[in-house]
Structure formats: C-alpha cells, structure tokens
Amino acid sequence: MTLPRGVPIAFEFRHESWFADDVFSCLKAHNRALCVAETEERVTPDVTTADFAYYRYRKPEYTDEERAGMLRRMHERLAAGRDVFAYFKHEETPQGAIYAVDVLKRAAGT
C-alpha cells in the first residue's frame, strides 16, 4: 500500500517501541507527522517529522500552565512555517471544547 503524496498524514503510535530514531527518520523522509498524543497513561515525544504538526490532547483535565505550554509549542511550529492541527478530547463532557476555545482565545490575544 502506498500513501498519497501531498496529503498531510499523521501516525499515532501507542507503544513505546515506536518512539525510536529510525521510525522518526522514516517519517521525516516521507514528510509524515508523528501524532503527539497526550493521555493519562502516555505522552508521545514532541518530535518534528513533517512540515506540519498534529496534536491530540486526550487527558480529562489540563491546568492553565499546561494550556499555556500547548500554545507555546503551537506558536513555535507556526513560527517555523508549519501548519498545526490540534484536537481535544470530545467525549463525556464539554471540557475538551472549553479547552479548545481557551487556547484559541489565547492565540488571538483575547
């Protein structure tokens, strides 16, 4: 199977064995993003492997400081000319949407 060129594709790995330099090199060679996923059990290394960044924030709660850190990392990627895709948990409660609105407001300076 061949993945289409020019389509932003991110890979989310759920086992630590995938977090290795040879995997990161392969992703970089094909301009595929490592999905930086945060859960209560695991945080993926924030390694840039593509011309875009892909974040999945899946913890049930984030502190003010954690949200500020998210925004800082997003700004770093944007300043480097990368697009940023960021998604928050959206299941039982509206908290993910509330966090997303907070981060967007901070990004806009409001």
N, CA and C atoms as an extended XYZ file, in Angstrom:
330
Properties=species:S:1:pos:R:3:atomname:S:1:resname:S:1:resid:I:1 pbc="F F F"
N         0.847       -1.178        0.000 N   MET     1
C         0.000        0.000        0.000 CA  MET     1
C         0.887        1.234        0.000 C   MET     1
N         0.534        2.169       -0.831 N   THR     2
C         1.267        3.421       -0.924 CA  THR     2
C         0.353        4.552       -0.484 C   THR     2
N         0.893        5.409        0.354 N   LEU     3
C         0.121        6.569        0.802 CA  LEU     3
C         0.263        7.687       -0.221 C   LEU     3
N        -0.785        8.458       -0.447 N   PRO     4
C        -0.723        9.520       -1.448 CA  PRO     4
C         0.236       10.633       -1.035 C   PRO     4
N         0.924       11.162       -2.015 N   ARG     5
C         1.826       12.298       -1.764 CA  ARG     5
C         1.000       13.578       -1.671 C   ARG     5
N         1.511       14.539       -0.921 N   GLY     6
C         0.853       15.823       -0.829 CA  GLY     6
C        -0.337       15.875        0.108 C   GLY     6
N        -0.648       14.767        0.738 N   VAL     7
C        -1.753       14.713        1.693 CA  VAL     7
C        -1.146       14.657        3.090 C   VAL     7
N        -1.511       15.575        3.981 N   PRO     8
C        -0.936       15.521        5.331 CA  PRO     8
C        -1.427       14.284        6.087 C   PRO     8
N        -0.481       13.439        6.449 N   ILE     9
C        -0.806       12.201        7.161 CA  ILE     9
C        -0.001       12.158        8.448 C   ILE     9
N        -0.682       11.830        9.537 N   ALA    10
C        -0.024       11.703       10.843 CA  ALA    10
C        -0.212       10.283       11.350 C   ALA    10
N         0.802        9.806       12.057 N   PHE    11
C         0.753        8.477       12.659 CA  PHE    11
C         0.740        8.610       14.170 C   PHE    11
N        -0.218        7.943       14.799 N   GLU    12
C        -0.273        7.899       16.262 CA  GLU    12
C         0.125        6.496       16.702 C   GLU    12
N         1.248        6.418       17.391 N   PHE    13
C         1.740        5.138       17.898 CA  PHE    13
C         1.383        5.019       19.369 C   PHE    13
N         0.955        3.851       19.769 N   ARG    14
C         0.501        3.654       21.145 CA  ARG    14
C         1.381        2.695       21.924 C   ARG    14
N         2.556        2.423       21.401 N   HIS    15
C         3.510        1.595       22.140 CA  HIS    15
C         4.873        2.264       22.059 C   HIS    15
N         5.573        2.287       23.172 N   GLU    16
C         6.844        2.997       23.277 CA  GLU    16
C         7.896        2.502       22.291 C   GLU    16
N         7.775        1.272       21.822 N   SER    17
C         8.773        0.734       20.895 CA  SER    17
C         8.825        1.521       19.582 C   SER    17
N         7.759        2.238       19.263 N   TRP    18
C         7.733        3.045       18.046 CA  TRP    18
C         8.472        4.371       18.203 C   TRP    18
N         8.744        4.774       19.427 N   PHE    19
C         9.390        6.065       19.662 CA  PHE    19
C        10.898        5.892       19.562 C   PHE    19
N        11.371        5.713       18.336 N   ALA    20
C        12.777        5.415       18.078 CA  ALA    20
C        13.273        6.266       16.907 C   ALA    20
N        14.562        6.556       16.927 N   ASP    21
C        15.140        7.423       15.898 CA  ASP    21
C        14.920        6.900       14.484 C   ASP    21
N        14.987        5.572       14.281 N   ASP    22
C        14.787        5.053       12.926 CA  ASP    22
C        13.350        5.275       12.449 C   ASP    22
N        12.392        5.210       13.352 N   VAL    23
C        10.994        5.499       12.992 CA  VAL    23
C        10.843        6.983       12.676 C   VAL    23
N        11.422        7.837       13.525 N   PHE    24
C        11.345        9.280       13.284 CA  PHE    24
C        11.993        9.628       11.944 C   PHE    24
N        13.119        9.001       11.628 N   SER    25
C        13.805        9.255       10.352 CA  SER    25
C        12.939        8.846        9.169 C   SER    25
N        12.266        7.723        9.281 N   CYS    26
C        11.377        7.260        8.208 CA  CYS    26
C        10.221        8.244        8.008 C   CYS    26
N         9.631        8.698        9.099 N   LEU    27
C         8.549        9.678        8.993 CA  LEU    27
C         9.048       10.958        8.327 C   LEU    27
N        10.232       11.431        8.745 N   LYS    28
C        10.806       12.647        8.146 CA  LYS    28
C        11.052       12.467        6.658 C   LYS    28
N        11.580       11.303        6.269 N   ALA    29
C        11.895       11.046        4.865 CA  ALA    29
C        10.657       11.115        3.976 C   ALA    29
N         9.501       10.847        4.547 N   HIS    30
C         8.252       10.841        3.781 CA  HIS    30
C         7.312       11.988        4.148 C   HIS    30
N         7.820       12.934        4.954 N   ASN    31
C         7.038       14.097        5.389 CA  ASN    31
C         5.715       13.682        6.032 C   ASN    31
N         5.794       12.723        6.942 N   ARG    32
C         4.632       12.247        7.702 CA  ARG    32
C         4.814       12.665        9.155 C   ARG    32
N         3.771       13.162        9.764 N   ALA    33
C         3.874       13.684       11.128 CA  ALA    33
C         3.741       12.575       12.165 C   ALA    33
N         4.480       12.736       13.227 N   LEU    34
C         4.275       11.927       14.422 CA  LEU    34
C         3.162       12.610       15.201 C   LEU    34
N         2.064       11.930       15.422 N   CYS    35
C         0.969       12.483       16.214 CA  CYS    35
C         1.425       12.554       17.665 C   CYS    35
N         1.481       13.756       18.190 N   VAL    36
C         1.843       13.942       19.590 CA  VAL    36
C         0.552       13.819       20.387 C   VAL    36
N         0.381       12.658       21.005 N   ALA    37
C        -0.850       12.352       21.730 CA  ALA    37
C        -0.581       12.337       23.226 C   ALA    37
N        -1.435       13.010       23.955 N   GLU    38
C        -1.357       13.028       25.417 CA  GLU    38
C        -2.557       12.303       25.986 C   GLU    38
N        -2.281       11.326       26.829 N   THR    39
C        -3.338       10.660       27.582 CA  THR    39
C        -2.881       10.595       29.028 C   THR    39
N        -3.717       10.052       29.872 N   GLU    40
C        -3.326        9.888       31.272 CA  GLU    40
C        -2.203        8.868       31.410 C   GLU    40
N        -2.104        7.949       30.462 N   GLU    41
C        -1.108        6.884       30.538 CA  GLU    41
C         0.193        7.216       29.823 C   GLU    41
N         0.158        8.075       28.806 N   ARG    42
C         1.324        8.243       27.957 CA  ARG    42
C         1.340        9.625       27.329 C   ARG    42
N         2.553       10.113       27.089 N   VAL    43
C         2.749       11.323       26.298 CA  VAL    43
C         3.759       10.978       25.210 C   VAL    43
N         3.375       11.191       23.967 N   THR    44
C         4.258       10.939       22.842 CA  THR    44
C         5.351       12.003       22.818 C   THR    44
N         6.580       11.638       22.470 N   PRO    45
C         7.629       12.663       22.332 CA  PRO    45
C         7.222       13.697       21.278 C   PRO    45
N         7.522       14.944       21.538 N   ASP    46
C         7.179       16.020       20.602 CA  ASP    46
C         8.333       16.177       19.614 C   ASP    46
N         8.362       15.298       18.617 N   VAL    47
C         9.425       15.271       17.614 CA  VAL    47
C         8.839       15.756       16.292 C   VAL    47
N         9.476       16.746       15.693 N   THR    48
C         9.019       17.277       14.416 CA  THR    48
C         9.502       16.369       13.295 C   THR    48
N         8.567       15.798       12.549 N   THR    49
C         8.925       14.894       11.454 CA  THR    49
C         8.308       15.313       10.123 C   THR    49
N         7.557       16.403       10.103 N   ALA    50
C         6.874       16.820        8.874 CA  ALA    50
C         6.770       18.339        8.825 C   ALA    50
N         6.246       18.825        7.706 N   ASP    51
C         6.075       20.275        7.582 CA  ASP    51
C         4.770       20.750        8.217 C   ASP    51
N         4.174       19.886        9.039 N   PHE    52
C         3.010       20.251        9.838 CA  PHE    52
C         3.099       19.489       11.159 C   PHE    52
N         2.342       19.953       12.137 N   ALA    53
C         2.323       19.301       13.455 CA  ALA    53
C         0.898       18.852       13.758 C   ALA    53
N         0.792       17.737       14.482 N   TYR    54
C        -0.513       17.154       14.783 CA  TYR    54
C        -0.540       16.772       16.259 C   TYR    54
N        -1.436       17.401       17.015 N   TYR    55
C        -1.543       17.168       18.455 CA  TYR    55
C        -2.915       16.599       18.799 C   TYR    55
N        -2.924       15.612       19.696 N   ARG    56
C        -4.182       15.073       20.246 CA  ARG    56
C        -4.097       15.192       21.762 C   ARG    56
N        -4.903       16.051       22.327 N   TYR    57
C        -4.934       16.268       23.773 CA  TYR    57
C        -6.105       15.482       24.346 C   TYR    57
N        -5.806       14.381       25.028 N   ARG    58
C        -6.842       13.433       25.446 CA  ARG    58
C        -6.992       13.298       26.956 C   ARG    58
N        -6.236       14.061       27.717 N   LYS    59
C        -6.414       13.969       29.169 CA  LYS    59
C        -7.739       14.625       29.553 C   LYS    59
N        -8.359       14.177       30.644 N   PRO    60
C        -9.645       14.781       31.028 CA  PRO    60
C        -9.510       16.205       31.553 C   PRO    60
N        -8.337       16.551       32.070 N   GLU    61
C        -8.151       17.903       32.614 CA  GLU    61
C        -6.772       18.429       32.252 C   GLU    61
N        -6.712       19.745       32.016 N   TYR    62
C        -5.457       20.440       31.754 CA  TYR    62
C        -5.423       21.700       32.610 C   TYR    62
N        -4.283       21.946       33.227 N   THR    63
C        -4.127       23.154       34.032 CA  THR    63
C        -3.918       24.351       33.110 C   THR    63
N        -4.020       25.520       33.696 N   ASP    64
C        -3.759       26.757       32.974 CA  ASP    64
C        -2.344       26.740       32.399 C   ASP    64
N        -1.386       26.271       33.195 N   GLU    65
C         0.011       26.221       32.761 CA  GLU    65
C         0.198       25.234       31.605 C   GLU    65
N        -0.494       24.109       31.662 N   GLU    66
C        -0.402       23.131       30.571 CA  GLU    66
C        -0.958       23.708       29.273 C   GLU    66
N        -2.057       24.441       29.363 N   ARG    67
C        -2.627       25.052       28.161 CA  ARG    67
C        -1.700       26.133       27.613 C   ARG    67
N        -1.046       26.865       28.495 N   ALA    68
C        -0.066       27.859       28.043 CA  ALA    68
C         1.097       27.170       27.328 C   ALA    68
N         1.520       26.015       27.830 N   GLY    69
C         2.584       25.251       27.180 CA  GLY    69
C         2.170       24.753       25.806 C   GLY    69
N         0.921       24.322       25.683 N   MET    70
C         0.401       23.894       24.379 CA  MET    70
C         0.525       25.029       23.375 C   MET    70
N         0.051       26.184       23.795 N   LEU    71
C         0.058       27.342       22.911 CA  LEU    71
C         1.488       27.718       22.528 C   LEU    71
N         2.406       27.651       23.471 N   ARG    72
C         3.809       27.961       23.194 CA  ARG    72
C         4.369       27.011       22.121 C   ARG    72
N         4.105       25.708       22.272 N   ARG    73
C         4.593       24.735       21.282 CA  ARG    73
C         3.952       24.981       19.915 C   ARG    73
N         2.661       25.302       19.911 N   MET    74
C         1.991       25.584       18.638 CA  MET    74
C         2.596       26.807       17.965 C   MET    74
N         2.851       27.865       18.747 N   HIS    75
C         3.463       29.077       18.193 CA  HIS    75
C         4.845       28.780       17.626 C   HIS    75
N         5.616       27.931       18.301 N   GLU    76
C         6.945       27.559       17.799 CA  GLU    76
C         6.831       26.899       16.433 C   GLU    76
N         5.880       25.993       16.281 N   ARG    77
C         5.699       25.300       14.999 CA  ARG    77
C         5.223       26.281       13.924 C   ARG    77
N         4.285       27.141       14.274 N   LEU    78
C         3.788       28.127       13.313 CA  LEU    78
C         4.899       29.080       12.885 C   LEU    78
N         5.729       29.516       13.835 N   ALA    79
C         6.835       30.420       13.525 CA  ALA    79
C         7.852       29.762       12.597 C   ALA    79
N         7.937       28.436       12.644 N   ALA    80
C         8.846       27.693       11.769 CA  ALA    80
C         8.207       27.405       10.407 C   ALA    80
N         6.999       27.945       10.177 N   GLY    81
C         6.335       27.776        8.895 CA  GLY    81
C         5.510       26.511        8.764 C   GLY    81
N         5.213       25.875        9.889 N   ARG    82
C         4.435       24.636        9.854 CA  ARG    82
C         2.965       24.924       10.177 C   ARG    82
N         2.080       24.196        9.525 N   ASP    83
C         0.677       24.212        9.923 CA  ASP    83
C         0.544       23.382       11.189 C   ASP    83
N        -0.453       23.701       11.992 N   VAL    84
C        -0.687       22.975       13.239 CA  VAL    84
C        -2.135       22.503       13.275 C   VAL    84
N        -2.292       21.222       13.560 N   PHE    85
C        -3.608       20.626       13.775 CA  PHE    85
C        -3.640       20.173       15.229 C   PHE    85
N        -4.623       20.626       15.988 N   ALA    86
C        -4.711       20.258       17.405 CA  ALA    86
C        -6.154       19.889       17.730 C   ALA    86
N        -6.296       18.778       18.415 N   TYR    87
C        -7.619       18.248       18.745 CA  TYR    87
C        -7.683       17.917       20.230 C   TYR    87
N        -8.816       18.211       20.835 N   PHE    88
C        -9.029       17.926       22.247 CA  PHE    88
C       -10.056       16.817       22.401 C   PHE    88
N        -9.967       16.130       23.516 N   LYS    89
C       -10.908       15.060       23.846 CA  LYS    89
C       -12.338       15.597       23.765 C   LYS    89
N       -13.230       14.802       23.227 N   HIS    90
C       -14.602       15.275       22.992 CA  HIS    90
C       -15.609       14.179       23.320 C   HIS    90
N       -15.558       13.661       24.495 N   GLU    91
C       -16.427       12.528       24.815 CA  GLU    91
C       -17.527       12.892       25.802 C   GLU    91
N       -17.399       12.486       27.049 N   GLU    92
C       -18.495       12.586       28.018 CA  GLU    92
C       -18.841       14.010       28.456 C   GLU    92
N       -17.855       14.881       28.497 N   THR    93
C       -18.089       16.238       28.995 CA  THR    93
C       -17.690       17.256       27.925 C   THR    93
N       -18.098       18.498       28.089 N   PRO    94
C       -17.709       19.527       27.127 CA  PRO    94
C       -16.317       20.102       27.395 C   PRO    94
N       -15.589       19.548       28.351 N   GLN    95
C       -14.325       20.144       28.771 CA  GLN    95
C       -13.329       20.301       27.619 C   GLN    95
N       -13.248       19.321       26.732 N   GLY    96
C       -12.329       19.428       25.593 CA  GLY    96
C       -12.633       20.642       24.735 C   GLY    96
N       -13.908       20.881       24.461 N   ALA    97
C       -14.300       22.049       23.674 CA  ALA    97
C       -13.986       23.338       24.428 C   ALA    97
N       -14.175       23.328       25.725 N   ILE    98
C       -13.864       24.508       26.546 CA  ILE    98
C       -12.369       24.805       26.489 C   ILE    98
N       -11.531       23.757       26.597 N   TYR    99
C       -10.076       23.948       26.496 CA  TYR    99
C        -9.691       24.470       25.113 C   TYR    99
N       -10.322       23.941       24.071 N   ALA   100
C       -10.017       24.387       22.711 CA  ALA   100
C       -10.343       25.871       22.549 C   ALA   100
N       -11.490       26.296       23.044 N   VAL   101
C       -11.870       27.707       22.971 CA  VAL   101
C       -10.870       28.560       23.742 C   VAL   101
N       -10.445       28.102       24.915 N   ASP   102
C        -9.467       28.837       25.718 CA  ASP   102
C        -8.158       29.014       24.951 C   ASP   102
N        -7.657       27.943       24.348 N   VAL   103
C        -6.399       28.027       23.604 CA  VAL   103
C        -6.555       28.949       22.397 C   VAL   103
N        -7.684       28.871       21.692 N   LEU   104
C        -7.920       29.764       20.555 CA  LEU   104
C        -7.979       31.227       20.989 C   LEU   104
N        -8.645       31.501       22.108 N   LYS   105
C        -8.710       32.880       22.609 CA  LYS   105
C        -7.326       33.387       22.983 C   LYS   105
N        -6.530       32.537       23.627 N   ARG   106
C        -5.159       32.935       23.974 CA  ARG   106
C        -4.351       33.213       22.709 C   ARG   106
N        -4.536       32.373       21.696 N   ALA   107
C        -3.802       32.562       20.442 CA  ALA   107
C        -4.175       33.889       19.790 C   ALA   107
N        -5.446       34.275       19.919 N   ALA   108
C        -5.925       35.532       19.340 CA  ALA   108
C        -5.612       36.731       20.224 C   ALA   108
N        -5.131       36.464       21.443 N   GLY   109
C        -4.807       37.551       22.356 CA  GLY   109
C        -6.003       38.149       23.047 C   GLY   109
N        -7.101       37.383       23.146 N   THR   110
C        -8.301       37.921       23.808 CA  THR   110
C        -8.541       37.230       25.128 C   THR   110
